[in-house]
Amino acid sequence: MNTQYLIHLANYSDGVLYLLALLLLVALAVMVDRFWYLRRTILRGHVFVQELGRHGRLDRATLESLADRAGDLPEAALLRSAADHYGQVKDEALASRLEERILVTAPQLDRRLWVLDTIVTLAPLLGLFGTILGMFHAFSVLAQPGHAPTAVTGGVADALVATASGLFIAMLGLVAFNAFNNQVRMILLQLDSLKTMLLNRMDGHPMVGGEGSAQIVTATVQAVGRAG
């Protein structure tokens, strides 16, 4: 399959294959971006959950130090919110403020995933549209005098390439979309676990067996990831 034949296929579908190629490039760009961000967030989030579990009690200085080390991770916003409200609100009021911070942070986790969702739906329809246009070209041969049957069958085969391409892009995007959604759920579970650990360590009482609880939380997050 050389370049000239690919150009012939694209022209046979009236340019639909060019649009499918563009959709593939966009999908790959989103996959690379989200894979790098979500995977990095999960791995570094595990580190912060384990480190927080080693603290029996948290004060404002420790919370601010952890927030600075978190950098641009979602955990940083939660830790800074806890540090800002340290000594001012407790129990349900503090839990409500931390939950609000999680809700505000959540949209950045699934950012641009709507693009993959759109491509999964659009690519097969666009491929089918390209095949229909190709069929018009294939059967137009029948109107010409002295037409050869092989010209029609060959044209139909060329037209079906658009549908196959659309289905391939949709399958690739669907696998990536489901995988990224699972990673987003894991991160949200990490944030919720971090919120609970913060509440338990900011109530003024020492936490006994904190490191063991961090290991339980980490194992739970990993189990959710395998189940997803």
HUFENSUL-V806986 format. One line per field, one symbol per residue. ss: DSSP state (A for helix, B for strand, O for the rest). psi: psi as a letter, one per 40 degrees, with the letter a starting at -180 (. if undefined). burial: I if it has 24 or more other ideal C-beta (glycine too) atoms within 12 Angstrom, else O. Layout:
BEGIN
ss=???
psi=???
burial=???
END
This chain:
BEGIN
ss=OOAAAAAAAAAAOOOAAAAAAAAAAAAAAAAAAAAAAAAAAAAAAAAAAAAAAOOOOOOAAAAAAAAAAAOOOAAAAAAAAAAAOOOOOOAAAAAAAAAAAAAAAAOOOOOOAAAAAAAAAAAAAAAAAAAAAAAAAAAAAAAOOOOOAAAAAAAAAAAAAAAAAAAAAAAAAAAAAAAAAAAAAAAAAAAAAAAAAAAAAOOOOOOOOAAAAAAAAAAAAAAAAAAO
psi=haddddddddddefeddddddddddddddddddddddddddddddddddddddehdihidddddddddddbeidddddddddddehediibddddddddddddddddedfheddddddddddddddddddddddddddeeddeiifihdddddddddddeddddddddddddddddddddddddddddddddddddddddeeeeiihhfdddddddddddddddddd.
burial=OOOOOOOOIIOIIOOIIOIIIOIIOIIOOIIOOIOOIIOOIIOIIIIIIIIIIOIIOIOOOIIOOIIOOIOOIIIIIIIIIIIOIIOOOOOOOIIOIIIOIIOOIOOIIIOIIOIIOOIIOIIIIIIIIIIIIIIOIIOOOOOOOOOOOOOOOOIIOIIIIIIIIIIIIIOIIIOIIOIIIIIIIIIIIIIIIIIIIIIIIIOOOOIOOIOOIIOOIIOOIOOOIOOO
END
